[in-house]
């Protein structure tokens, strides 16, 4: 679907951090160039290694970015939700996609092709600066992940990953924090560099002492401070 005639969708785009600081006419110019498309749960949006020519904006739903490790095992790099963007690296340098991105649930994405976006960057310093901020935050998160894998045990890595997801995506719910993303034990394991069995044991232990619950793939944190205390650097 070319363009965003629907006022609600246009409103969602306007609140995306990458675009929210732009002048109304700049934002309208970008909105007019966007294509909007729904994706089904478990549908792959992009594959690692394929040619990349579009920037993706998440309007609704959640996705995971993964890459293949040296041993062929899947490594979960990040979880993305409404308001986030991805595909910016290939968009800027024209190189193949650095990761695969898969919808975790029914998701709606807006896409912007490379050439018009590069023209917008040339014309809008604010947009270029905000995109640099996105890249810097992505680099910080990946650097922190590498540091955690090297310096923390599995218990601390899983606790920190859940605290991060709660801070980023969590919904307060009667004194609890619900992480709305449906994540399997395999997903959590690939996120923290641990086996599914190790993740299963820790989740059961934390559920037993009332720190969290993990039902049908959704984590609800019942004692946030206790979970934070599990993180030992």
PESUL-V634017 format. One record per residue. PHI is phi in degrees with one decimal (NA if undefined). Layout:
phi=(PHI;PHI)
//
This chain:
phi=(NA;-83.9;86.3;-132.8;-67.2;-67.0;-63.8;-64.6;-65.6;-61.4;-65.5;-61.8;-62.4;-62.8;-91.3;-68.8;-51.3;-60.4;-109.6;-66.2;-88.6;-77.9;-64.7;-53.3;-70.5;-67.8;-63.7;-63.0;-65.3;-68.7;-57.5;-66.5;-94.6;-78.4;-106.3;-113.1;-145.9;-84.7;-126.7;-80.7;-57.0;73.6;-80.1;-83.1;-85.0;-138.1;-108.2;-57.7;93.2;-80.4;-63.2;-119.9;-139.8;-139.4;-96.0;-110.6;-119.8;-83.9;-91.1;-156.1;90.5;-129.9;-136.5;-121.2;-104.8;-132.7;-140.3;-87.6;-74.7;-60.2;-91.8;87.3;-77.2;-72.5;-112.8;-87.4;-86.8;-163.5;-112.9;-119.4;-133.2;-53.5;94.8;-90.6;-124.0;-150.6;91.3;-70.5;-65.6;-64.4;-63.4;-79.9;-103.7;72.9;-85.2;-60.8;-58.3;-88.0;-156.8;-91.0;-126.8;-127.5;-71.4;-86.3;-156.3;-56.2;-136.3;-120.1;-121.8;-110.2;-122.3;-131.3;-68.8;-61.4;-61.0;-65.4;-69.3;-62.7;-64.5;-64.8;-62.1;-64.9;-93.7;-127.5;-58.8;-62.1;-65.0;-62.8;-66.0;-67.2;-66.6;-59.9;-63.1;-61.3;-63.6;-63.8;-66.6;-61.4;-65.4;-60.5;-63.5;-67.5;-62.9;-64.7;-61.2;-62.0;-62.8;-64.8;-60.7;-76.7;-113.1;-114.8;-82.4;-60.7;-58.5;-68.5;-64.7;-67.8;-61.4;-66.3;-61.5;-69.5;-63.2;-62.1;-63.9;-66.2;-65.1;-82.6;-121.6;-65.8;-114.9;-60.9;-147.7;57.2;86.6;-108.7;-126.2;-97.7;-88.0;-74.2;-82.2;-84.0;-124.0;-76.9;-64.0;-63.3;-59.1;-63.6;-63.4;-70.7;-77.6;-115.0;69.5;-139.0;-77.4;-60.2;-64.6;-64.8;-64.3;-58.9;-64.3;-66.0;-62.6;-66.5;-63.2;-71.0;-67.3;-62.9;-96.1;81.8;-83.2;-159.1;-130.4;-134.1;-122.8;52.3;84.1;-109.5;-97.3;-120.1;-88.2;-97.7;-139.4;-64.1;-63.8;-65.4;-65.9;-59.9;-68.3;-75.0;-84.7;-120.8;-85.9)
//
